[in-house]
Every structure is written in structure tokens, then in C-alpha cells.
Amino acid sequence: MTRALLDVPRCLKVETSYVGPPRVLITPRTRRNAWADASPSGGTAAYRRQAVLECLDTAAVLREYREPLEGETWLTPAASERRLLAQVNAIIALGPQALTQVAALSIDPEVPDPGRVFAVLLILGCVEGPDWLAQARDIFLAATLRNPAEAAAAVEALSLCPNPELAMDLAPLLGHEQARVRASTTRVLAFHGALSEDAWDDAIHDRDPSVVAAAACAPLRGYDRGVCERALQPLLARRDAEALVRLAMRAGLGLRLGAAHDCAVRIVRSDHPYWGDAANCLAMFGYLADASRIREVLAGAHPLEGVDAAVILGSIELVPDLLDLLARDDCTPEASIEIKQALAGITGLAFDTAPDAAESRRLWAQGASNFESRVRYRRGRPLSLESLLQSLRAGPGSRDARQRAYLEMLAATESRVPRFSPYDFVGVQAESLRRIEHWLADLQSRRPTSTNLH
């Protein structure tokens, strides 16, 4: 039985973690010691209450240290997360009174405090027992109804908490009269992979856009493809809700649905190829035949909107188009840097150090024969599930970049690849990557063919 949290959240039994009730400190009148002098009025019990408050405040602050900053790796927050879990350990170890204390402090009556909401719900979500879970549900409900920032913190905390009974306890809130509660509950259950297909279908057809958006963010692993495609088609057909269309395209991408691909093609060929991030979504489907559509974007009125898409697709047939874009008279220094980085991102060649367009053309003329038109490339290497996994291990630390790499894996496998989220604790992410590695090894043993994506 786990009795302490080290680097990942786990569910603890309060009775086995509890250090015991506070002792009464008896000090002779004629002798004082440092403990007695430092203790507040009220003795050990008061000292514990103060310790709980300080641990809670520290945990609230450490929430902000969980996301890697620019230039950091995904492993950087691990030390802060261990410190965060140490605060959770300390509070749980101080027993039921400490847990009751933090629950009472969850909602500041004066000002919104998202950090406090996050810390309290994470703590309560790391202990076993229906009473604590019921309190967590009540706090989640109150925070969701009170303030958007507190609602986001509540969703984050309960998404991370490990209590196995959480989904069953929250499920009734999917039918709550308030859309904010339905949306927040949908997000939590979806993160845990506990949103049933029927509940997802209800949410995607909800009358409120926030609930629909929450459902569109849910991973569709294990859902019926036909049900998903039929449910997403009305969203994909909309022209008045860019954010929802973007989410619907990405949801469909995860199952490689034809309706989502058709939607991306339609938008890319319109006058606004950047709408809904359609070009990048189209590229993530990974069809080399779509290089011609991305070429149209590079040659159109908004050429830079196709640069990232060209890198994602990784087709060397787009390298000449990027070189033409680099040689244009209206290419700004900033655009030149972006295009050179894109060329290097596809080929792995040193375009980013080439001084001008002419030198870039010479560089490509020297290296073009090393590439095949029927292969997708990422930094000069054939793009494969293994290389995407490696990018999750050693690539950029930003959550957006890691989520995009994983979305490419979902698209390539129609969501059969094991679960991963860059929003998890570092230790949980490491466990997820090991599961994906074992899954890929098993896939290779059963199908000893190339896993290159083309």
C-alpha cells in the first residue's frame, strides 16, 4: 500500500498516512526551549493548523510551476511537482482535521483564488473515502458556478486526481441545469477516459456551445466511428463558429474521419485557408497527395499560413515552393527566418544558416537526391511513430508542441496508440511514454513492417 506521494498523484488511505493526534507539550515553568518559544498560543494543535495553511498556500503557488516555460524541457517541472506532492503528503499525514480545514478554505468569500481551489481539490482527490470525494464534488460545483478561473482550476485538479471513484461520483453532474457544470464535468471525465460514448454524444449535441466544445476536446478512443462522424458533421459544416470547427476537425483527425478531412480541404481551398487552423489539420492527416493543396496556400494571398503545414506534412515536393517563397521580393526578414526553419524542419539541412535564397537553392540542389518523394520527412529523417515518440521524449517542452506530436500519433493509428497527455504530472507522462514504447514494440513484433508515416 502506497503511504506517500513522490512524483505522481496516488490515492492514499487517511488512516494509514495519519501521524496521530497532536501531543500536549509539557514544559517545566523554570525551563524554556526553542519549541515552546516558537509555538503559537494553542500549542501543537495550533502549530498544525498553521502548518496546514502554509502547505496549502505553497501547493497553490506551485500549480503555476507545472507548465514548462519557453526553452525548458518537459522534465523541468518535475522538481516543483515533487515539492507540490510533498505539501499534499504533509496535509494528509495530519489527518482528518487537516483535510476538514483545507476543505473549509477552498472558496475565499472575498476574492476568487484559483490556486487555492486547485490545491484543495488535488488534496481531496488524493485520499480514499466517499466523504472526502463528496466534499470535493461540492467544491468543484461551487467553483464552477462562481468564477471562470476557479472553474478552470477545479477542472485541472480533478483531471489530475487519482481517485478511481471520481468518475462515478461526478457523472450525475453531466445532466446539471447549468451549462458551466456540464462542460466542466465533461472535460474532467474525458481527461480520465471515463466519458461514455452515450454521454459524449449527448454533450456534442448540447444546446450550449461550451458543452459542445468540451465534448469536441474529448479523445474518441473506443467510440464507434460511424457515431462520431455523424455527430461531428453538423459542426464541420458550420461557417459561424471557428473555434468549434477547429475542435471538430481535430476530433475527427484522431479517428482519421473522411468528413473531417473533407472539411479541412474545403477550408484550405477557400479564400481563408488559415480559418480554424485548417491547413495544419489537413497536414496532420498525413496524406502526401495533399501536398498540392498546401502548395496552393503557399502560392496564395496568405503564403505563410502554409509554412507550418508544409513542415507537418513533410513532403519534399514542397521544398521548391518554400524556396520560391523565400526568393520573393516581398519576403521580410522575419518571414525569411520562418521559411528557412521550415526547410530545415523537413530536410534536416542547414537552411537556417544559409545567408540568402540563392545559397538555399544551391544547398537543396546538393542534397535533393537523398530524399524520396513517397516518404514524409521530419528534420531529414523518415517520419515514423518511433520518431514521434522520440520527439515526445526529447523534443520541445511546450504543451502545445507535445500535444501536436501526440495528435499525429493518434491520426496515424486511428487512436489506437495508448493514452498520453502533456498536462499530466511529469511522472505520469513518463509512465505513458513507456506504455507507448511497449505498444510500439508489440506492434512491430506482430507486423514487422515499416512504421514510417506516408
N, C-alpha and C positions, 0 to 999 in steps of 0.2 A: 504494500500500500504506500503510495506517494504521500509524504508528510510535509513536503516543502516544494516551492516553485523555484526553479533555477533559471531556465531560459525560455520555457514555453508555458502558457497557462494550462493548468490542470485543475480538476475538481478535487477539493480536499474535504475530509471529514473534520468538522469543527472539534469534535470530542477528542480526536487523536492528535490534533495540532495544538490544542489548548495547553498553555503553560501552567494553568491553575489559577486559583483566586489570589488576589493581592494579599501579601502578609502585612501584619501590623508591625511597624518598626518601633522597637522599644529602645530608647537611648537614655542612659543614666543622666540625671539632671546635671551632674558635675562634669560630664564628658560630652563634647560635641564632636561630630565628624563631618566630613565633606558631604556625605549623602544627606545627612539631616539638615545641614545648612542649605543645600541646593534644593531640597524637596519643597514643593509648594505647600501651602496650607491645605490639609486634607490628606497628606501622606501619600502612600503608594498608589491608592486608587486615583487620586487627583493627578499624580505623575503619569499614570497610564492614560488617563483621558487626554492629557496634553500630548503624550507621545502619539496617540491615535490621530489627533488633529494634525500634528506635524507630518506624520506619514501620509495622511490623506492629501494634504496640500502638496507634498513632494510628488506624489503619484499624479496629481492633476497637472503639475507643471511638466512632468516627464512625458505626458501624452504628445507634446509638441516636438519631442526629440525622436519620435518613431519614424518620421519620414526623412529619407536621405536628402540632404541639400545638394545643390549643383556641385559636381566634382567629387562627391562622396560615393562609395560603393554601397551596395545593398546590405553589406555586413556592418557598416559603420554604426547603425543604431543599436547593435546587439548589447553593448555595454550599458546604454541607457535603459534598454528593456530589462536587463537583469536587475538594474537598480530599481526600476518600476516594480518588478515582481517581488523584490525584497520588501518593499513597502506593503504590498499585498500580504506577503508572508507574515510580517510583523503584526498587522492588524488581525488577521485570522488567528494567529497564535495567542492573541489577547482575549479571544473567546467571544461568547455571545454578547456580552456587554459592549465590546468594541464594535461588533457588527451592528448592533442596535444604534450605537452612537453615530456611525457613518451613515446609516440609512436616514437618520433624522437630519443629517447635514446635507443631504443630496440636493435639495432645492432651496436656493437662497431666496428668501421672500422679498429682498430688496432689488437685487440685480441678477440678470442671467449669468450663470457661471458654468459654461460647457465643460471646462476641465474637471470641475467638481462632480458633475453628472457622470462623466466618463469614468472617473476613478471609483466612485461608489458602485456603479453598475458592474465594472470589471471585478471588483472585490466580491460583491454578492454573487456574481456569476461563477466564481471560483470555489464556491462552497456547496456541499450537498445539503439536501433537505428542502421540502416543499415550502416551509415557512419563509426561508430566505429567497427562494425563487418567486414566491408571491409578492414579496416586498419589491424585488427587482422589477417585476411586471408593473406594479403600481407606479414606481418611479419612472419607468420607461414611458408609461402612458402620460404621466404628468408633464414630463419634459417634452414629449412630442407635441402636446397640445399647447405648451406655453411659449416656445421660442424656437425659431428655425435652427439656430446654432446649437442649442441644447438638444434638439431633436437629432441633429447630425451626430452629436457626441454620444447620445443614447444608442443610436443605430451602430455606431462604430464599436462601442463597448460590448453590446450583446452579440455582435457579429464575431467578436474575438473570444467571448467567454466559452468555456468548455463544457458547461453543464449539459449532459445528454437529455435531460428532461425539458430543456428550454423550448424546443420546437412545439412539443405537445402543449406546453403552458401558454405559448403565445398564439397558437393557431386560431383560437376563437376571436382574436382581435382583427383577423382578416375581414370579418364582417362588421366591423365597427362603423358607426354612423358618420364619423369624421374621416375625411379622405386622408388627412395627415397621418392618422393612426394606421389606416390600411396600407398606405405607401411605405411607412417606416417598417411595419411588420413584414411586408412583402420583401423588403430589402434584407432584413435580418434572416428570414427563413431561406431566401435564395442564396445568401452567402454560405449558409450551413448545408446547402444542398437538400434542404428539408421542405421545399415548396413543391407540393404535389402538382401533377400535371393539370388536374381539375382546378386547383387554386390559381395556378398560373393563367389558365385560360379565362377564369373569371376576372383576374386582375388586368389582363391585356384588353379585356372588353369593358373595363370600368368606365364610368361616366366622367371621372376626373383625370386630367392629363398627368398629374403627379403619380397616381397609382399605375397608370399605363407605362410611364417612364420607368418606374421601379420594376415592373414586370419585364420590360424590354431589356433591362440590365441583367436579368437572371440567366445563368447558364442553362442551356436546354438539353444537357446531357441526359439521355434516357427517355426523353419525351418522344412521342410519335411525330415523325417528320411531317406527315400529312396534316395533322392537327396544327402544328406550328406554322406551316406555310399558309394554311387557310386563315389562321388568326392574325398573321403578320401582314397579309396582303392589303387590307384596308389602310394600315399605317403606311406601307410602302407607296401607296398611291396618292398620299396626301401632298399638297403643294403649300400648305399654310403652317406647317409645324416642323421646321428644320431639325430641331433637337430630337424630336420623336422619330423622324425618318432616319436620322443618323443612327439612333439606337436600334431601330428595327433592322436596318441593313446589317449592322454588326451582329445582331442576334441571329439573323439568317446566315451570315457568314460562318458562324460557328458550326452550323449544320450543312454548309455549302448548298443552301437552298437556291434553286433556279430563280425564284421570284425576287430574292434579294440581289442576285447578280444582275438580273434584267433591270431592276431599279437603278443600280449603280451605273449601268451602261447608259440608260436613258438620261440620267442627270449629267454624266460626263460629256455626252454629245449635245447637251443644251448650251445656252449662252452663259450658264453659270456652273461650270464644272466643279467649282470649289464648294458648292452648296451641299451641306450635310457630310462634308469630308468624303464625297463620293469617289474621287479619283484614288485616294489611298485605300478605301474599302475595296474598290474594284481590283487594285493591285494585289491585295491580300488574298483574293480568291486564287491567285497563283496561276492563272491561265496565260501561257505565253502568247496565245492568239490575241489577247487584249493589248499587246504592245502597240498595235495600230491605233487603238483608241487613246492611249496615253500619248502617242505621237501627235494626235490631233490637238490635245491640250497644250503640248509643248510648242506647237505652231500657231496657237490661237491667241486670243486677246489677253489671256492670263497665263502666260507660259510657266511662271514659277509655281503655279498650283500643280503642275505635273512633275516637278523635280523630285519631290519625296516619293511620289508614286512610282517613278522610274526606278528609284533605289529599291523600293519594296519588291517590285516585280523582278528586278534583277536580270532583265533581258539585255544581252549585249547589242541587240538590234537598235536599242535606244541610245547607245553611246554616240553615234554620229549626230543624232538630233540634239543631244546635250552639247556636243561640240559646236554645232551651228548656233545654238542659243548663246554659248559663250562668246562667239565671234561677232555677235550683233553689235551694231554701233551704240544702241541704247542700253547695253548691259552695264549696270552700275557696279562699282567695286564690291558692294555688299552681295549683289546677285552673283558676281563672278566667284566669290568665295563659296557661296552655296552650291553653285553648279560644279565647281572643282571637287568639293567634298562629296557630291553625289557621284561623280565619275569615279572617285577613289572608292566610294562605298560599293559600287558594283564590281569594279575590276581589281581593286587592291593595288593598282598602280599609283605612282606618286604624282597624281594630278594636282594635289593640294600644294605642291611645291613648284609647279610649273609657272613661269613668270607671265605667260600670255597664252592666247588662243592658238597661235602658230606652234608654240612648243608643245602644247597639249595634243595637237593633231599629230605631231611627229611621235610623241610618246605612244599614242594609240596605234599608229602605223607600225611601230616596232613590236607591239605586244598583242595585236588583234588575233594573230594566228594561233594563240594559245587558248582561245575560247571557242566553245561550240554554241551554235545558235539554239539548240534544243535543250539547253541547260540554264537554270536560274542560278545567278551568282550573287554572293554577298562577300564583299571585300576580296574578290578574286577566287573564292572557293565555291564549289557547288553547294547550293543551299539545300540543307537536309534537316530532318528532325533532330539529328545529333548536333548539328551546328546551332540550331535554335536553342537547344538545351544548353549548349556551351555558352551562348550569349546570356542565358539566364544565370549561369554560374559566374561568368566573368565579364559580362558586358556592362553597359551603363547602369547606374544605380537608381535612376529615376523610376518611379512607379509607372509612369506613362509608357516609357520605353519597354519595361519588362512586361507590362500588360499587353502591349502590342506584339511582342515576340511570342507570348503565350497564345494570343488570339490567332496568330499564324499557325501555331501548332494545332489549335482546335480546328481551324479551317482545313488543314491538310489531313486530319484524321476524322473529320466529321464528329468532333467532340468525344472521341474515344480515348484520347490521352487523359491520364489521371489529373485530378484537380490540382490547381495551383492558384495562388493569389499573392501579388506583391504587397497587399495590405496586411497580410498575416505577420505575426512576430517572426523575427529572423530565424529562430529555431524551427518554427513550423514550416517556413519556406524551405529550409534545408531538408526537412523530412519529406516534403512534397517533391523536391528535386530528386531525392533518392528513389522515391516511388516511380517517378517518370523514367529514371535511368533503368530501373529493373524492368519496367514495362517495355521499354525500347529493346532491351536485351532479349526479352522473351519474344517480342515481335520479330526480331532478326532471326532467332532460332527457329521460329515457325515458318518464316518467309525470308529465306536467306537471299534477298534481292536488295538492290539499292533503295535507300530511303531518301534519295535526292528528290526535291520537290520541283516537278516540271510537268 
